[in-house]
Amino acid sequence: MIPAESRPPRTVTLWLFACAAVLLLQVLIQYWMGRTPICECGYIKLFEPVANGPGNSQHLADWYTPSHIIHGFLFYGLAHLTMRNKPLAAKLLLALVIESGWEILENSPLIIDRYRTATISLDYYGDSILNSAMDTIFMALGFFFAWRAPVAVTVAIAIAFEIFTGWLIRDNLTLNVLMLVYPLDAVKAWQGGV
């Protein structure tokens, strides 16, 4: 049995339970939406290296994983600014609600169709439930990193992720948001290698 003085306060335990419940709810909603649990290929990879292939967004991690880590950086910053007197677990809950909400919306026909018409992701059919849950977990890892790391280091890593994935796969968080909100033909042509 854990001594009482080393146990987290009851409120922190409740916040953490709520965090786990949000992730579970995300998974259940996506299952109800008809999302595939794992890649239809029938196996699970640690990392899918082909950004525009059928395995993208189906396995544990892919080239879009850095963007979810950056989500964690951003959501930590938001929570830090808006919830100064709340415990870290409450801030994490806010981040999880935002990320889980996005993961559910991202895998809805509305956003899948938007990706397929406005971006170079012509063969995108949505994430597997496993990949979506891992996206949320990677966001949480980014959140915890931002909590512990100096702001300058967090910002430098976010910029490095954006530059590296932009160079390597011609896509990143910034371009992803731009092309969903305000698609530009020149950016779409560059992403397509034209």
C-alpha positions as CSV (number, residue, x, y, z in Angstrom):
1,M,0.0,0.0,0.0
2,I,1.2,3.5,-0.9
3,P,1.7,5.7,2.2
4,A,-0.8,8.6,2.3
5,E,1.9,11.3,2.2
6,S,3.2,10.0,-1.2
7,R,-0.2,9.6,-2.8
8,P,-1.4,12.4,-5.1
9,P,-4.2,14.6,-3.7
10,R,-7.7,13.3,-4.4
11,T,-8.5,16.2,-6.7
12,V,-5.5,15.4,-8.9
13,T,-6.5,11.8,-9.0
14,L,-10.0,12.9,-10.2
15,W,-8.5,15.2,-12.9
16,L,-6.3,12.3,-14.1
17,F,-9.3,10.0,-14.2
18,A,-11.1,12.6,-16.3
19,C,-8.1,12.7,-18.6
20,A,-8.2,9.0,-19.1
21,A,-12.0,9.1,-19.6
22,V,-11.6,11.7,-22.4
23,L,-9.2,9.5,-24.3
24,L,-11.5,6.5,-23.8
25,L,-14.4,8.6,-25.0
26,Q,-12.4,9.6,-28.1
27,V,-11.8,5.9,-29.0
28,L,-15.4,4.9,-28.4
29,I,-16.8,7.7,-30.5
30,Q,-14.5,6.9,-33.3
31,Y,-15.4,3.2,-33.1
32,W,-19.1,4.3,-33.2
33,M,-18.3,6.5,-36.3
34,G,-17.0,3.3,-38.0
35,R,-13.3,4.1,-38.0
36,T,-11.1,1.1,-38.4
37,P,-9.3,0.0,-35.2
38,I,-5.9,-0.6,-36.8
39,C,-4.5,-0.5,-40.3
40,E,-6.5,-2.5,-42.8
41,C,-3.2,-4.2,-43.7
42,G,-3.7,-6.2,-40.5
43,Y,-0.5,-5.3,-38.7
44,I,0.9,-2.5,-36.5
45,K,4.1,-0.6,-37.3
46,L,6.0,1.6,-34.8
47,F,6.5,4.2,-37.6
48,E,5.1,4.6,-41.1
49,P,7.8,6.2,-43.2
50,V,5.7,6.8,-46.4
51,A,3.8,10.1,-45.9
52,N,1.5,9.7,-48.9
53,G,1.1,6.0,-48.8
54,P,-1.9,3.9,-47.6
55,G,-0.2,3.2,-44.2
56,N,0.0,6.9,-43.3
57,S,-2.2,7.8,-40.3
58,Q,-2.8,4.1,-39.6
59,H,0.1,3.1,-37.3
60,L,1.6,4.2,-34.0
61,A,3.5,7.1,-35.5
62,D,4.2,8.8,-38.8
63,W,5.6,12.1,-40.2
64,Y,2.6,13.9,-38.8
65,T,3.5,12.9,-35.2
66,P,5.7,16.0,-34.7
67,S,2.6,18.2,-35.4
68,H,0.8,16.5,-32.6
69,I,3.7,17.1,-30.3
70,I,3.6,20.7,-31.2
71,H,-0.1,20.7,-30.4
72,G,1.0,19.7,-26.9
73,F,3.4,22.6,-26.7
74,L,0.7,25.0,-27.8
75,F,-2.0,23.6,-25.5
76,Y,0.4,23.7,-22.6
77,G,1.0,27.4,-23.4
78,L,-2.8,28.0,-23.6
79,A,-3.5,26.2,-20.3
80,H,-0.6,28.0,-18.6
81,L,-1.9,31.4,-19.6
82,T,-5.6,30.7,-18.9
83,M,-5.5,28.3,-15.9
84,R,-2.6,29.6,-13.8
85,N,-4.1,28.5,-10.4
86,K,-5.2,25.1,-11.5
87,P,-3.3,21.8,-11.1
88,L,-1.3,20.5,-14.0
89,A,-3.8,17.6,-14.4
90,A,-6.6,20.1,-14.9
91,K,-4.5,21.8,-17.6
92,L,-3.8,18.5,-19.2
93,L,-7.6,17.8,-19.2
94,L,-8.1,21.0,-21.2
95,A,-5.4,19.9,-23.7
96,L,-6.9,16.4,-24.0
97,V,-10.4,17.8,-24.6
98,I,-9.2,20.0,-27.4
99,E,-7.0,17.3,-29.0
100,S,-9.7,14.6,-28.7
101,G,-12.3,17.0,-30.1
102,W,-10.0,17.7,-33.1
103,E,-9.3,14.0,-33.6
104,I,-13.0,13.2,-33.8
105,L,-13.6,16.1,-36.1
106,E,-10.6,15.3,-38.2
107,N,-12.0,11.8,-38.8
108,S,-15.4,13.0,-39.8
109,P,-16.5,13.0,-43.4
110,L,-16.5,16.8,-43.4
111,I,-12.8,17.1,-42.7
112,I,-11.7,14.0,-44.6
113,D,-13.5,15.4,-47.7
114,R,-11.8,18.8,-47.1
115,Y,-8.4,17.2,-46.9
116,R,-9.1,15.3,-50.1
117,T,-10.3,18.3,-52.1
118,A,-8.2,21.2,-50.6
119,T,-4.8,19.5,-50.0
120,I,-2.5,17.0,-51.7
121,S,-4.0,14.2,-49.5
122,L,-6.1,12.7,-52.3
123,D,-6.0,9.2,-50.8
124,Y,-6.6,10.2,-47.2
125,Y,-9.5,8.3,-45.7
126,G,-8.9,9.2,-42.1
127,D,-6.9,7.8,-39.2
128,S,-7.2,4.4,-37.7
129,I,-8.4,4.5,-34.1
130,L,-5.0,3.4,-32.9
131,N,-3.2,6.2,-34.8
132,S,-5.7,8.8,-33.6
133,A,-5.3,7.7,-30.0
134,M,-1.5,7.8,-30.4
135,D,-1.8,11.3,-31.8
136,T,-3.5,12.3,-28.6
137,I,-0.8,10.5,-26.5
138,F,1.9,12.3,-28.5
139,M,0.1,15.6,-27.8
140,A,0.2,14.7,-24.1
141,L,4.0,14.0,-24.4
142,G,4.5,17.4,-26.0
143,F,2.4,19.0,-23.2
144,F,4.6,17.4,-20.5
145,F,7.8,18.4,-22.4
146,A,6.6,22.0,-22.6
147,W,5.8,21.9,-18.9
148,R,9.3,20.9,-17.9
149,A,11.5,22.5,-20.7
150,P,12.5,26.2,-21.0
151,V,10.2,28.1,-23.4
152,A,13.1,28.8,-25.8
153,V,13.9,25.1,-26.1
154,T,10.3,24.3,-26.7
155,V,10.0,27.0,-29.4
156,A,13.2,25.9,-31.0
157,I,12.1,22.3,-31.2
158,A,8.7,23.3,-32.7
159,I,10.5,25.4,-35.4
160,A,12.9,22.5,-36.1
161,F,10.0,20.0,-36.4
162,E,8.2,22.4,-38.8
163,I,11.2,23.0,-41.0
164,F,12.2,19.3,-41.0
165,T,8.8,17.9,-41.9
166,G,8.2,20.8,-44.4
167,W,11.5,19.9,-46.1
168,L,11.0,16.2,-45.9
169,I,7.3,15.6,-46.8
170,R,6.3,19.1,-48.0
171,D,3.8,19.3,-45.1
172,N,3.8,20.3,-41.5
173,L,1.4,21.8,-38.9
174,T,1.5,25.3,-40.4
175,L,0.8,24.2,-44.0
176,N,-1.8,21.7,-42.8
177,V,-3.8,24.5,-41.0
178,L,-3.3,26.9,-44.0
179,M,-4.5,24.4,-46.5
180,L,-7.6,23.5,-44.5
181,V,-8.6,27.0,-43.8
182,Y,-7.4,28.9,-46.8
183,P,-6.1,26.6,-49.6
184,L,-3.6,28.2,-52.0
185,D,-3.0,26.7,-55.4
186,A,0.7,27.6,-55.3
187,V,1.2,25.7,-52.0
188,K,-0.8,22.7,-53.3
189,A,1.3,22.6,-56.5
190,W,4.6,22.8,-54.4
191,Q,3.3,20.1,-52.1
192,G,2.5,17.9,-55.1
193,G,6.0,18.4,-56.5
194,V,4.8,20.4,-59.4
